Amino acid sequence: LMPTHAHQNPLWVLAYDDYPMTSIFAKDRILAEAYQGNYKFIFYHDAYYRMIQWDQAGKEIISELKREAKPKVPLLNK
């Protein structure tokens, strides 16, 4: 459902997802539970992060583990 931190938006589903609407509803439910439970997300495919923990609103990163290898594309901070 969320291979990278960029897929945090529930509407961002994978291009090859056969059931995108099911994924959107599932991601909404799972993310709400995860934010309230202070879950940590582990990413195997993310170019910048290996782990992220968001605040209970899902707006700010409160804990992170960045990749050690430099990404091919720089991260643009907001």
mmCIF file of the N, C-alpha and C atoms, coordinates in Angstrom:
data_MODEL
# 
_entry.id   MODEL 
# 
loop_
_atom_site.group_PDB 
_atom_site.id 
_atom_site.type_symbol 
_atom_site.label_atom_id 
_atom_site.label_alt_id 
_atom_site.label_comp_id 
_atom_site.label_asym_id 
_atom_site.label_entity_id 
_atom_site.label_seq_id 
_atom_site.pdbx_PDB_ins_code 
_atom_site.Cartn_x 
_atom_site.Cartn_y 
_atom_site.Cartn_z 
_atom_site.occupancy 
_atom_site.B_iso_or_equiv 
_atom_site.pdbx_formal_charge 
_atom_site.auth_seq_id 
_atom_site.auth_comp_id 
_atom_site.auth_asym_id 
_atom_site.auth_atom_id 
_atom_site.pdbx_PDB_model_num 
ATOM 1   N N  . LEU A 1 1  ? 0.801   -1.204 0.000   1.00 0.00 ? 1  LEU A N  1 
ATOM 2   C CA . LEU A 1 1  ? 0.000   0.000  0.000   1.00 0.00 ? 1  LEU A CA 1 
ATOM 3   C C  . LEU A 1 1  ? 0.844   1.269  0.000   1.00 0.00 ? 1  LEU A C  1 
ATOM 4   N N  . MET A 1 2  ? 2.037   1.210  0.589   1.00 0.00 ? 2  MET A N  1 
ATOM 5   C CA . MET A 1 2  ? 2.868   2.403  0.707   1.00 0.00 ? 2  MET A CA 1 
ATOM 6   C C  . MET A 1 2  ? 4.347   2.026  0.583   1.00 0.00 ? 2  MET A C  1 
ATOM 7   N N  . PRO A 1 3  ? 4.844   1.851  -0.643  1.00 0.00 ? 3  PRO A N  1 
ATOM 8   C CA . PRO A 1 3  ? 6.236   1.428  -0.817  1.00 0.00 ? 3  PRO A CA 1 
ATOM 9   C C  . PRO A 1 3  ? 7.266   2.520  -0.519  1.00 0.00 ? 3  PRO A C  1 
ATOM 10  N N  . THR A 1 4  ? 6.842   3.794  -0.577  1.00 0.00 ? 4  THR A N  1 
ATOM 11  C CA . THR A 1 4  ? 7.740   4.902  -0.264  1.00 0.00 ? 4  THR A CA 1 
ATOM 12  C C  . THR A 1 4  ? 7.000   5.939  0.572   1.00 0.00 ? 4  THR A C  1 
ATOM 13  N N  . HIS A 1 5  ? 7.750   6.861  1.173   1.00 0.00 ? 5  HIS A N  1 
ATOM 14  C CA . HIS A 1 5  ? 7.097   7.897  1.982   1.00 0.00 ? 5  HIS A CA 1 
ATOM 15  C C  . HIS A 1 5  ? 6.236   8.815  1.121   1.00 0.00 ? 5  HIS A C  1 
ATOM 16  N N  . ALA A 1 6  ? 6.526   8.917  -0.168  1.00 0.00 ? 6  ALA A N  1 
ATOM 17  C CA . ALA A 1 6  ? 5.730   9.751  -1.068  1.00 0.00 ? 6  ALA A CA 1 
ATOM 18  C C  . ALA A 1 6  ? 4.319   9.206  -1.274  1.00 0.00 ? 6  ALA A C  1 
ATOM 19  N N  . HIS A 1 7  ? 4.092   7.946  -0.959  1.00 0.00 ? 7  HIS A N  1 
ATOM 20  C CA . HIS A 1 7  ? 2.777   7.333  -1.118  1.00 0.00 ? 7  HIS A CA 1 
ATOM 21  C C  . HIS A 1 7  ? 1.897   7.501  0.111   1.00 0.00 ? 7  HIS A C  1 
ATOM 22  N N  . GLN A 1 8  ? 2.241   8.417  1.005   1.00 0.00 ? 8  GLN A N  1 
ATOM 23  C CA . GLN A 1 8  ? 1.434   8.641  2.209   1.00 0.00 ? 8  GLN A CA 1 
ATOM 24  C C  . GLN A 1 8  ? 0.028   9.119  1.853   1.00 0.00 ? 8  GLN A C  1 
ATOM 25  N N  . ASN A 1 9  ? -0.106  9.901  0.803   1.00 0.00 ? 9  ASN A N  1 
ATOM 26  C CA . ASN A 1 9  ? -1.429  10.349 0.361   1.00 0.00 ? 9  ASN A CA 1 
ATOM 27  C C  . ASN A 1 9  ? -2.246  9.124  -0.052  1.00 0.00 ? 9  ASN A C  1 
ATOM 28  N N  . PRO A 1 10 ? -3.432  8.918  0.538   1.00 0.00 ? 10 PRO A N  1 
ATOM 29  C CA . PRO A 1 10 ? -4.230  7.729  0.208   1.00 0.00 ? 10 PRO A CA 1 
ATOM 30  C C  . PRO A 1 10 ? -4.577  7.601  -1.276  1.00 0.00 ? 10 PRO A C  1 
ATOM 31  N N  . LEU A 1 11 ? -4.612  8.711  -1.999  1.00 0.00 ? 11 LEU A N  1 
ATOM 32  C CA . LEU A 1 11 ? -4.957  8.655  -3.419  1.00 0.00 ? 11 LEU A CA 1 
ATOM 33  C C  . LEU A 1 11 ? -3.791  8.214  -4.298  1.00 0.00 ? 11 LEU A C  1 
ATOM 34  N N  . TRP A 1 12 ? -2.606  8.168  -3.754  1.00 0.00 ? 12 TRP A N  1 
ATOM 35  C CA . TRP A 1 12 ? -1.445  7.712  -4.512  1.00 0.00 ? 12 TRP A CA 1 
ATOM 36  C C  . TRP A 1 12 ? -1.343  6.201  -4.395  1.00 0.00 ? 12 TRP A C  1 
ATOM 37  N N  . VAL A 1 13 ? -1.859  5.522  -5.388  1.00 0.00 ? 13 VAL A N  1 
ATOM 38  C CA . VAL A 1 13 ? -1.799  4.057  -5.417  1.00 0.00 ? 13 VAL A CA 1 
ATOM 39  C C  . VAL A 1 13 ? -0.830  3.635  -6.511  1.00 0.00 ? 13 VAL A C  1 
ATOM 40  N N  . LEU A 1 14 ? -0.428  2.392  -6.485  1.00 0.00 ? 14 LEU A N  1 
ATOM 41  C CA . LEU A 1 14 ? 0.524   1.887  -7.469  1.00 0.00 ? 14 LEU A CA 1 
ATOM 42  C C  . LEU A 1 14 ? -0.142  1.748  -8.833  1.00 0.00 ? 14 LEU A C  1 
ATOM 43  N N  . ALA A 1 15 ? 0.602   2.000  -9.882  1.00 0.00 ? 15 ALA A N  1 
ATOM 44  C CA . ALA A 1 15 ? 0.055   1.976  -11.239 1.00 0.00 ? 15 ALA A CA 1 
ATOM 45  C C  . ALA A 1 15 ? -0.487  0.610  -11.626 1.00 0.00 ? 15 ALA A C  1 
ATOM 46  N N  . TYR A 1 16 ? 0.061   -0.445 -11.068 1.00 0.00 ? 16 TYR A N  1 
ATOM 47  C CA . TYR A 1 16 ? -0.372  -1.791 -11.427 1.00 0.00 ? 16 TYR A CA 1 
ATOM 48  C C  . TYR A 1 16 ? -1.367  -2.373 -10.425 1.00 0.00 ? 16 TYR A C  1 
ATOM 49  N N  . ASP A 1 17 ? -1.933  -1.531 -9.569  1.00 0.00 ? 17 ASP A N  1 
ATOM 50  C CA . ASP A 1 17 ? -2.921  -1.974 -8.579  1.00 0.00 ? 17 ASP A CA 1 
ATOM 51  C C  . ASP A 1 17 ? -4.221  -2.347 -9.299  1.00 0.00 ? 17 ASP A C  1 
ATOM 52  N N  . ASP A 1 18 ? -4.652  -3.594 -9.154  1.00 0.00 ? 18 ASP A N  1 
ATOM 53  C CA . ASP A 1 18 ? -5.880  -4.052 -9.805  1.00 0.00 ? 18 ASP A CA 1 
ATOM 54  C C  . ASP A 1 18 ? -7.139  -3.520 -9.134  1.00 0.00 ? 18 ASP A C  1 
ATOM 55  N N  . TYR A 1 19 ? -7.044  -3.140 -7.867  1.00 0.00 ? 19 TYR A N  1 
ATOM 56  C CA . TYR A 1 19 ? -8.207  -2.663 -7.115  1.00 0.00 ? 19 TYR A CA 1 
ATOM 57  C C  . TYR A 1 19 ? -7.850  -1.361 -6.395  1.00 0.00 ? 19 TYR A C  1 
ATOM 58  N N  . PRO A 1 20 ? -7.666  -0.271 -7.156  1.00 0.00 ? 20 PRO A N  1 
ATOM 59  C CA . PRO A 1 20 ? -7.204  0.972  -6.536  1.00 0.00 ? 20 PRO A CA 1 
ATOM 60  C C  . PRO A 1 20 ? -8.171  1.546  -5.501  1.00 0.00 ? 20 PRO A C  1 
ATOM 61  N N  . MET A 1 21 ? -9.469  1.421  -5.718  1.00 0.00 ? 21 MET A N  1 
ATOM 62  C CA . MET A 1 21 ? -10.423 1.961  -4.745  1.00 0.00 ? 21 MET A CA 1 
ATOM 63  C C  . MET A 1 21 ? -10.342 1.195  -3.421  1.00 0.00 ? 21 MET A C  1 
ATOM 64  N N  . THR A 1 22 ? -10.160 -0.103 -3.496  1.00 0.00 ? 22 THR A N  1 
ATOM 65  C CA . THR A 1 22 ? -9.989  -0.906 -2.283  1.00 0.00 ? 22 THR A CA 1 
ATOM 66  C C  . THR A 1 22 ? -8.724  -0.468 -1.549  1.00 0.00 ? 22 THR A C  1 
ATOM 67  N N  . SER A 1 23 ? -7.668  -0.206 -2.291  1.00 0.00 ? 23 SER A N  1 
ATOM 68  C CA . SER A 1 23 ? -6.408  0.240  -1.686  1.00 0.00 ? 23 SER A CA 1 
ATOM 69  C C  . SER A 1 23 ? -6.560  1.599  -1.013  1.00 0.00 ? 23 SER A C  1 
ATOM 70  N N  . ILE A 1 24 ? -7.309  2.505  -1.632  1.00 0.00 ? 24 ILE A N  1 
ATOM 71  C CA . ILE A 1 24 ? -7.523  3.832  -1.053  1.00 0.00 ? 24 ILE A CA 1 
ATOM 72  C C  . ILE A 1 24 ? -8.247  3.720  0.286   1.00 0.00 ? 24 ILE A C  1 
ATOM 73  N N  . PHE A 1 25 ? -9.329  2.938  0.324   1.00 0.00 ? 25 PHE A N  1 
ATOM 74  C CA . PHE A 1 25 ? -10.084 2.774  1.571   1.00 0.00 ? 25 PHE A CA 1 
ATOM 75  C C  . PHE A 1 25 ? -9.251  2.056  2.637   1.00 0.00 ? 25 PHE A C  1 
ATOM 76  N N  . ALA A 1 26 ? -8.491  1.049  2.224   1.00 0.00 ? 26 ALA A N  1 
ATOM 77  C CA . ALA A 1 26 ? -7.648  0.316  3.174   1.00 0.00 ? 26 ALA A CA 1 
ATOM 78  C C  . ALA A 1 26 ? -6.548  1.217  3.726   1.00 0.00 ? 26 ALA A C  1 
ATOM 79  N N  . LYS A 1 27 ? -5.941  2.017  2.856   1.00 0.00 ? 27 LYS A N  1 
ATOM 80  C CA . LYS A 1 27 ? -4.869  2.903  3.306   1.00 0.00 ? 27 LYS A CA 1 
ATOM 81  C C  . LYS A 1 27 ? -5.409  3.950  4.282   1.00 0.00 ? 27 LYS A C  1 
ATOM 82  N N  . ASP A 1 28 ? -6.597  4.496  4.009   1.00 0.00 ? 28 ASP A N  1 
ATOM 83  C CA . ASP A 1 28 ? -7.225  5.443  4.943   1.00 0.00 ? 28 ASP A CA 1 
ATOM 84  C C  . ASP A 1 28 ? -7.373  4.827  6.329   1.00 0.00 ? 28 ASP A C  1 
ATOM 85  N N  . ARG A 1 29 ? -7.889  3.621  6.374   1.00 0.00 ? 29 ARG A N  1 
ATOM 86  C CA . ARG A 1 29 ? -8.141  2.935  7.645   1.00 0.00 ? 29 ARG A CA 1 
ATOM 87  C C  . ARG A 1 29 ? -6.827  2.609  8.361   1.00 0.00 ? 29 ARG A C  1 
ATOM 88  N N  . ILE A 1 30 ? -5.879  2.066  7.621   1.00 0.00 ? 30 ILE A N  1 
ATOM 89  C CA . ILE A 1 30 ? -4.603  1.655  8.212   1.00 0.00 ? 30 ILE A CA 1 
ATOM 90  C C  . ILE A 1 30 ? -3.800  2.865  8.695   1.00 0.00 ? 30 ILE A C  1 
ATOM 91  N N  . LEU A 1 31 ? -3.766  3.937  7.908   1.00 0.00 ? 31 LEU A N  1 
ATOM 92  C CA . LEU A 1 31 ? -3.003  5.115  8.317   1.00 0.00 ? 31 LEU A CA 1 
ATOM 93  C C  . LEU A 1 31 ? -3.598  5.773  9.558   1.00 0.00 ? 31 LEU A C  1 
ATOM 94  N N  . ALA A 1 32 ? -4.921  5.844  9.647   1.00 0.00 ? 32 ALA A N  1 
ATOM 95  C CA . ALA A 1 32 ? -5.557  6.424  10.838  1.00 0.00 ? 32 ALA A CA 1 
ATOM 96  C C  . ALA A 1 32 ? -5.150  5.649  12.090  1.00 0.00 ? 32 ALA A C  1 
ATOM 97  N N  . GLU A 1 33 ? -5.184  4.334  12.006  1.00 0.00 ? 33 GLU A N  1 
ATOM 98  C CA . GLU A 1 33 ? -4.777  3.493  13.138  1.00 0.00 ? 33 GLU A CA 1 
ATOM 99  C C  . GLU A 1 33 ? -3.288  3.675  13.443  1.00 0.00 ? 33 GLU A C  1 
ATOM 100 N N  . ALA A 1 34 ? -2.484  3.735  12.394  1.00 0.00 ? 34 ALA A N  1 
ATOM 101 C CA . ALA A 1 34 ? -1.033  3.842  12.563  1.00 0.00 ? 34 ALA A CA 1 
ATOM 102 C C  . ALA A 1 34 ? -0.630  5.171  13.201  1.00 0.00 ? 34 ALA A C  1 
ATOM 103 N N  . TYR A 1 35 ? -1.245  6.264  12.773  1.00 0.00 ? 35 TYR A N  1 
ATOM 104 C CA . TYR A 1 35 ? -0.919  7.565  13.363  1.00 0.00 ? 35 TYR A CA 1 
ATOM 105 C C  . TYR A 1 35 ? -1.284  7.594  14.841  1.00 0.00 ? 35 TYR A C  1 
ATOM 106 N N  . GLN A 1 36 ? -2.464  7.106  15.176  1.00 0.00 ? 36 GLN A N  1 
ATOM 107 C CA . GLN A 1 36 ? -2.908  7.113  16.575  1.00 0.00 ? 36 GLN A CA 1 
ATOM 108 C C  . GLN A 1 36 ? -2.069  6.167  17.440  1.00 0.00 ? 36 GLN A C  1 
ATOM 109 N N  . GLY A 1 37 ? -1.589  5.088  16.846  1.00 0.00 ? 37 GLY A N  1 
ATOM 110 C CA . GLY A 1 37 ? -0.788  4.115  17.585  1.00 0.00 ? 37 GLY A CA 1 
ATOM 111 C C  . GLY A 1 37 ? 0.701   4.387  17.575  1.00 0.00 ? 37 GLY A C  1 
ATOM 112 N N  . ASN A 1 38 ? 1.100   5.520  16.973  1.00 0.00 ? 38 ASN A N  1 
ATOM 113 C CA . ASN A 1 38 ? 2.522   5.884  16.876  1.00 0.00 ? 38 ASN A CA 1 
ATOM 114 C C  . ASN A 1 38 ? 3.353   4.792  16.198  1.00 0.00 ? 38 ASN A C  1 
ATOM 115 N N  . TYR A 1 39 ? 2.788   4.200  15.142  1.00 0.00 ? 39 TYR A N  1 
ATOM 116 C CA . TYR A 1 39 ? 3.500   3.156  14.405  1.00 0.00 ? 39 TYR A CA 1 
ATOM 117 C C  . TYR A 1 39 ? 4.693   3.753  13.668  1.00 0.00 ? 39 TYR A C  1 
ATOM 118 N N  . LYS A 1 40 ? 5.674   2.911  13.396  1.00 0.00 ? 40 LYS A N  1 
ATOM 119 C CA . LYS A 1 40 ? 6.823   3.281  12.578  1.00 0.00 ? 40 LYS A CA 1 
ATOM 120 C C  . LYS A 1 40 ? 6.693   2.550  11.245  1.00 0.00 ? 40 LYS A C  1 
ATOM 121 N N  . PHE A 1 41 ? 6.916   3.264  10.159  1.00 0.00 ? 41 PHE A N  1 
ATOM 122 C CA . PHE A 1 41 ? 6.796   2.710  8.816   1.00 0.00 ? 41 PHE A CA 1 
ATOM 123 C C  . PHE A 1 41 ? 8.186   2.386  8.290   1.00 0.00 ? 41 PHE A C  1 
ATOM 124 N N  . ILE A 1 42 ? 8.362   1.176  7.794   1.00 0.00 ? 42 ILE A N  1 
ATOM 125 C CA . ILE A 1 42 ? 9.639   0.745  7.229   1.00 0.00 ? 42 ILE A CA 1 
ATOM 126 C C  . ILE A 1 42 ? 9.485   0.673  5.713   1.00 0.00 ? 42 ILE A C  1 
ATOM 127 N N  . PHE A 1 43 ? 10.437  1.276  5.005   1.00 0.00 ? 43 PHE A N  1 
ATOM 128 C CA . PHE A 1 43 ? 10.386  1.334  3.545   1.00 0.00 ? 43 PHE A CA 1 
ATOM 129 C C  . PHE A 1 43 ? 11.600  0.635  2.947   1.00 0.00 ? 43 PHE A C  1 
ATOM 130 N N  . TYR A 1 44 ? 11.350  -0.313 2.075   1.00 0.00 ? 44 TYR A N  1 
ATOM 131 C CA . TYR A 1 44 ? 12.437  -0.995 1.370   1.00 0.00 ? 44 TYR A CA 1 
ATOM 132 C C  . TYR A 1 44 ? 12.741  -0.332 0.032   1.00 0.00 ? 44 TYR A C  1 
ATOM 133 N N  . HIS A 1 45 ? 11.773  0.405  -0.522  1.00 0.00 ? 45 HIS A N  1 
ATOM 134 C CA . HIS A 1 45 ? 11.921  0.952  -1.867  1.00 0.00 ? 45 HIS A CA 1 
ATOM 135 C C  . HIS A 1 45 ? 12.089  2.468  -1.892  1.00 0.00 ? 45 HIS A C  1 
ATOM 136 N N  . ASP A 1 46 ? 12.149  3.099  -0.751  1.00 0.00 ? 46 ASP A N  1 
ATOM 137 C CA . ASP A 1 46 ? 12.247  4.552  -0.687  1.00 0.00 ? 46 ASP A CA 1 
ATOM 138 C C  . ASP A 1 46 ? 13.690  4.988  -0.945  1.00 0.00 ? 46 ASP A C  1 
ATOM 139 N N  . ALA A 1 47 ? 13.858  6.040  -1.735  1.00 0.00 ? 47 ALA A N  1 
ATOM 140 C CA . ALA A 1 47 ? 15.197  6.528  -2.074  1.00 0.00 ? 47 ALA A CA 1 
ATOM 141 C C  . ALA A 1 47 ? 15.834  7.342  -0.952  1.00 0.00 ? 47 ALA A C  1 
ATOM 142 N N  . TYR A 1 48 ? 15.034  7.791  0.018   1.00 0.00 ? 48 TYR A N  1 
ATOM 143 C CA . TYR A 1 48 ? 15.541  8.701  1.039   1.00 0.00 ? 48 TYR A CA 1 
ATOM 144 C C  . TYR A 1 48 ? 15.464  8.173  2.465   1.00 0.00 ? 48 TYR A C  1 
ATOM 145 N N  . TYR A 1 49 ? 14.423  7.399  2.772   1.00 0.00 ? 49 TYR A N  1 
ATOM 146 C CA . TYR A 1 49 ? 14.199  6.951  4.150   1.00 0.00 ? 49 TYR A CA 1 
ATOM 147 C C  . TYR A 1 49 ? 14.087  5.436  4.244   1.00 0.00 ? 49 TYR A C  1 
ATOM 148 N N  . ARG A 1 50 ? 14.564  4.882  5.351   1.00 0.00 ? 50 ARG A N  1 
ATOM 149 C CA . ARG A 1 50 ? 14.349  3.470  5.678   1.00 0.00 ? 50 ARG A CA 1 
ATOM 150 C C  . ARG A 1 50 ? 13.204  3.328  6.670   1.00 0.00 ? 50 ARG A C  1 
ATOM 151 N N  . MET A 1 51 ? 13.024  4.353  7.519   1.00 0.00 ? 51 MET A N  1 
ATOM 152 C CA . MET A 1 51 ? 11.951  4.323  8.513   1.00 0.00 ? 51 MET A CA 1 
ATOM 153 C C  . MET A 1 51 ? 11.485  5.744  8.771   1.00 0.00 ? 51 MET A C  1 
ATOM 154 N N  . ILE A 1 52 ? 10.163  5.872  8.959   1.00 0.00 ? 52 ILE A N  1 
ATOM 155 C CA . ILE A 1 52 ? 9.563   7.156  9.330   1.00 0.00 ? 52 ILE A CA 1 
ATOM 156 C C  . ILE A 1 52 ? 8.479   6.894  10.364  1.00 0.00 ? 52 ILE A C  1 
ATOM 157 N N  . GLN A 1 53 ? 8.379   7.819  11.313  1.00 0.00 ? 53 GLN A N  1 
ATOM 158 C CA . GLN A 1 53 ? 7.245   7.832  12.236  1.00 0.00 ? 53 GLN A CA 1 
ATOM 159 C C  . GLN A 1 53 ? 6.647   9.232  12.157  1.00 0.00 ? 53 GLN A C  1 
ATOM 160 N N  . TRP A 1 54 ? 5.347   9.306  11.820  1.00 0.00 ? 54 TRP A N  1 
ATOM 161 C CA . TRP A 1 54 ? 4.659   10.582 11.739  1.00 0.00 ? 54 TRP A CA 1 
ATOM 162 C C  . TRP A 1 54 ? 3.970   10.892 13.063  1.00 0.00 ? 54 TRP A C  1 
ATOM 163 N N  . ASP A 1 55 ? 3.631   12.173 13.267  1.00 0.00 ? 55 ASP A N  1 
ATOM 164 C CA . ASP A 1 55 ? 2.863   12.555 14.453  1.00 0.00 ? 55 ASP A CA 1 
ATOM 165 C C  . ASP A 1 55 ? 1.438   12.002 14.333  1.00 0.00 ? 55 ASP A C  1 
ATOM 166 N N  . GLN A 1 56 ? 0.609   12.213 15.356  1.00 0.00 ? 56 GLN A N  1 
ATOM 167 C CA . GLN A 1 56 ? -0.724  11.616 15.366  1.00 0.00 ? 56 GLN A CA 1 
ATOM 168 C C  . GLN A 1 56 ? -1.659  12.225 14.330  1.00 0.00 ? 56 GLN A C  1 
ATOM 169 N N  . ALA A 1 57 ? -1.298  13.376 13.781  1.00 0.00 ? 57 ALA A N  1 
ATOM 170 C CA . ALA A 1 57 ? -2.083  13.970 12.702  1.00 0.00 ? 57 ALA A CA 1 
ATOM 171 C C  . ALA A 1 57 ? -1.588  13.503 11.334  1.00 0.00 ? 57 ALA A C  1 
ATOM 172 N N  . GLY A 1 58 ? -0.422  12.871 11.286  1.00 0.00 ? 58 GLY A N  1 
ATOM 173 C CA . GLY A 1 58 ? 0.144   12.420 10.022  1.00 0.00 ? 58 GLY A CA 1 
ATOM 174 C C  . GLY A 1 58 ? 0.744   13.540 9.196   1.00 0.00 ? 58 GLY A C  1 
ATOM 175 N N  . LYS A 1 59 ? 1.047   14.662 9.845   1.00 0.00 ? 59 LYS A N  1 
ATOM 176 C CA . LYS A 1 59 ? 1.544   15.836 9.116   1.00 0.00 ? 59 LYS A CA 1 
ATOM 177 C C  . LYS A 1 59 ? 3.056   16.026 9.208   1.00 0.00 ? 59 LYS A C  1 
ATOM 178 N N  . GLU A 1 60 ? 3.636   15.696 10.351  1.00 0.00 ? 60 GLU A N  1 
ATOM 179 C CA . GLU A 1 60 ? 5.060   15.941 10.543  1.00 0.00 ? 60 GLU A CA 1 
ATOM 180 C C  . GLU A 1 60 ? 5.790   14.661 10.924  1.00 0.00 ? 60 GLU A C  1 
ATOM 181 N N  . ILE A 1 61 ? 7.016   14.555 10.452  1.00 0.00 ? 61 ILE A N  1 
ATOM 182 C CA . ILE A 1 61 ? 7.863   13.416 10.800  1.00 0.00 ? 61 ILE A CA 1 
ATOM 183 C C  . ILE A 1 61 ? 8.446   13.670 12.186  1.00 0.00 ? 61 ILE A C  1 
ATOM 184 N N  . ILE A 1 62 ? 8.240   12.722 13.109  1.00 0.00 ? 62 ILE A N  1 
ATOM 185 C CA . ILE A 1 62 ? 8.780   12.887 14.461  1.00 0.00 ? 62 ILE A CA 1 
ATOM 186 C C  . ILE A 1 62 ? 9.990   11.983 14.707  1.00 0.00 ? 62 ILE A C  1 
ATOM 187 N N  . SER A 1 63 ? 10.178  10.989 13.851  1.00 0.00 ? 63 SER A N  1 
ATOM 188 C CA . SER A 1 63 ? 11.343  10.109 13.947  1.00 0.00 ? 63 SER A CA 1 
ATOM 189 C C  . SER A 1 63 ? 11.647  9.591  12.549  1.00 0.00 ? 63 SER A C  1 
ATOM 190 N N  . GLU A 1 64 ? 12.921  9.467  12.234  1.00 0.00 ? 64 GLU A N  1 
ATOM 191 C CA . GLU A 1 64 ? 13.296  9.016  10.893  1.00 0.00 ? 64 GLU A CA 1 
ATOM 192 C C  . GLU A 1 64 ? 14.622  8.273  10.928  1.00 0.00 ? 64 GLU A C  1 
ATOM 193 N N  . LEU A 1 65 ? 14.803  7.432  9.940   1.00 0.00 ? 65 LEU A N  1 
ATOM 194 C CA . LEU A 1 65 ? 16.078  6.774  9.696   1.00 0.00 ? 65 LEU A CA 1 
ATOM 195 C C  . LEU A 1 65 ? 16.339  6.936  8.209   1.00 0.00 ? 65 LEU A C  1 
ATOM 196 N N  . LYS A 1 66 ? 17.302  7.799  7.885   1.00 0.00 ? 66 LYS A N  1 
ATOM 197 C CA . LYS A 1 66 ? 17.599  8.057  6.477   1.00 0.00 ? 66 LYS A CA 1 
ATOM 198 C C  . LYS A 1 66 ? 18.497  6.966  5.920   1.00 0.00 ? 66 LYS A C  1 
ATOM 199 N N  . ARG A 1 67 ? 18.430  6.806  4.597   1.00 0.00 ? 67 ARG A N  1 
ATOM 200 C CA . ARG A 1 67 ? 19.325  5.870  3.914   1.00 0.00 ? 67 ARG A CA 1 
ATOM 201 C C  . ARG A 1 67 ? 20.761  6.336  4.065   1.00 0.00 ? 67 ARG A C  1 
ATOM 202 N N  . GLU A 1 68 ? 21.664  5.400  4.137   1.00 0.00 ? 68 GLU A N  1 
ATOM 203 C CA . GLU A 1 68 ? 23.081  5.760  4.211   1.00 0.00 ? 68 GLU A CA 1 
ATOM 204 C C  . GLU A 1 68 ? 23.646  6.069  2.838   1.00 0.00 ? 68 GLU A C  1 
ATOM 205 N N  . ALA A 1 69 ? 23.181  5.354  1.821   1.00 0.00 ? 69 ALA A N  1 
ATOM 206 C CA . ALA A 1 69 ? 23.648  5.597  0.456   1.00 0.00 ? 69 ALA A CA 1 
ATOM 207 C C  . ALA A 1 69 ? 23.003  6.874  -0.074  1.00 0.00 ? 69 ALA A C  1 
ATOM 208 N N  . LYS A 1 70 ? 23.759  7.640  -0.814  1.00 0.00 ? 70 LYS A N  1 
ATOM 209 C CA . LYS A 1 70 ? 23.228  8.866  -1.397  1.00 0.00 ? 70 LYS A CA 1 
ATOM 210 C C  . LYS A 1 70 ? 22.246  8.522  -2.516  1.00 0.00 ? 70 LYS A C  1 
ATOM 211 N N  . PRO A 1 71 ? 21.061  9.163  -2.544  1.00 0.00 ? 71 PRO A N  1 
ATOM 212 C CA . PRO A 1 71 ? 20.111  8.910  -3.626  1.00 0.00 ? 71 PRO A CA 1 
ATOM 213 C C  . PRO A 1 71 ? 20.597  9.543  -4.927  1.00 0.00 ? 71 PRO A C  1 
ATOM 214 N N  . LYS A 1 72 ? 20.118  9.033  -6.028  1.00 0.00 ? 72 LYS A N  1 
ATOM 215 C CA . LYS A 1 72 ? 20.489  9.563  -7.340  1.00 0.00 ? 72 LYS A CA 1 
ATOM 216 C C  . LYS A 1 72 ? 19.835  10.921 -7.598  1.00 0.00 ? 72 LYS A C  1 
ATOM 217 N N  . VAL A 1 73 ? 18.684  11.163 -6.934  1.00 0.00 ? 73 VAL A N  1 
ATOM 218 C CA . VAL A 1 73 ? 17.939  12.411 -7.085  1.00 0.00 ? 73 VAL A CA 1 
ATOM 219 C C  . VAL A 1 73 ? 17.883  13.089 -5.717  1.00 0.00 ? 73 VAL A C  1 
ATOM 220 N N  . PRO A 1 74 ? 18.208  14.387 -5.626  1.00 0.00 ? 74 PRO A N  1 
ATOM 221 C CA . PRO A 1 74 ? 18.188  15.047 -4.315  1.00 0.00 ? 74 PRO A CA 1 
ATOM 222 C C  . PRO A 1 74 ? 16.768  15.217 -3.776  1.00 0.00 ? 74 PRO A C  1 
ATOM 223 N N  . LEU A 1 75 ? 16.625  15.167 -2.449  1.00 0.00 ? 75 LEU A N  1 
ATOM 224 C CA . LEU A 1 75 ? 15.342  15.375 -1.788  1.00 0.00 ? 75 LEU A CA 1 
ATOM 225 C C  . LEU A 1 75 ? 15.077  16.865 -1.720  1.00 0.00 ? 75 LEU A C  1 
ATOM 226 N N  . LEU A 1 76 ? 13.912  17.285 -2.198  1.00 0.00 ? 76 LEU A N  1 
ATOM 227 C CA . LEU A 1 76 ? 13.531  18.694 -2.152  1.00 0.00 ? 76 LEU A CA 1 
ATOM 228 C C  . LEU A 1 76 ? 12.739  18.937 -0.885  1.00 0.00 ? 76 LEU A C  1 
ATOM 229 N N  . ASN A 1 77 ? 13.284  19.684 0.040   1.00 0.00 ? 77 ASN A N  1 
ATOM 230 C CA . ASN A 1 77 ? 12.589  19.993 1.291   1.00 0.00 ? 77 ASN A CA 1 
ATOM 231 C C  . ASN A 1 77 ? 11.578  21.095 1.066   1.00 0.00 ? 77 ASN A C  1 
ATOM 232 N N  . LYS A 1 78 ? 10.499  21.023 1.835   1.00 0.00 ? 78 LYS A N  1 
ATOM 233 C CA . LYS A 1 78 ? 9.433   22.028 1.700   1.00 0.00 ? 78 LYS A CA 1 
ATOM 234 C C  . LYS A 1 78 ? 9.810   23.305 2.391   1.00 0.00 ? 78 LYS A C  1 
# 
